[in-house]
Amino acid sequence: MIPLRRQVMITTDHVKGSVCRLARSEIPSWPDIEETFEHLRANGAPVGKRDYIG
């Protein structure tokens, strides 16, 4: 089984890509460098504030 940390990264990448495809905008690329859940939380929090829909 894939580690939970990687599952979170895959899921967030999938959601990001789906939203961008629906909005017909370019999918942004961010490196997956998170090592701990604290990093995942810290880097995931601003995602909702990013305006990549339009």
N, C-alpha and C positions, 0 to 999 in steps of 0.2 A: 504494500500500500504506500502511496505517496505521503510524505510527512504533511501534517496539518498546515505548517507554514507555507509550503508549496501549493497546497490546495487553495489557500486564501489568495495567493498571488494569481493563480490560474483563474479563479472566480472573478476577482476584480478586473483582470485583463479582459475577460469575456464580457463583463458588464460594460466596461469602457468602450469596447469595440462595437457592441450591439447598439448602444446609444448613439455613437458617432455614425454608424451605418444608417440608422433611422433618420438622423438629422442630415445625412448626406454631407458630412464634413470629414476632414482628414483625421485619422486616428492618431492621437499623440503617442509618442514613445517615451517611456520612462524606464530607467534601468531597474531591475529587480535586485537590489542590493541589501534588502532587509535581512537581518540575521536573527532577530528576536521578535517576540510579540510586541514589545514596547516600540520597536522600530515600525512594525506593521501598523500599530495604532497611530503613531505620530505621523507617518507618511500617508495613511489612509484618511485621516481627519480632514485635510484640506481638499480632498477630491470633490466633495460636494460643493465646494466654493469655487471650483474652477469653472470657467465659462467656455467650454469647448463645444457647445451646441449652437452657438450662433453669433 
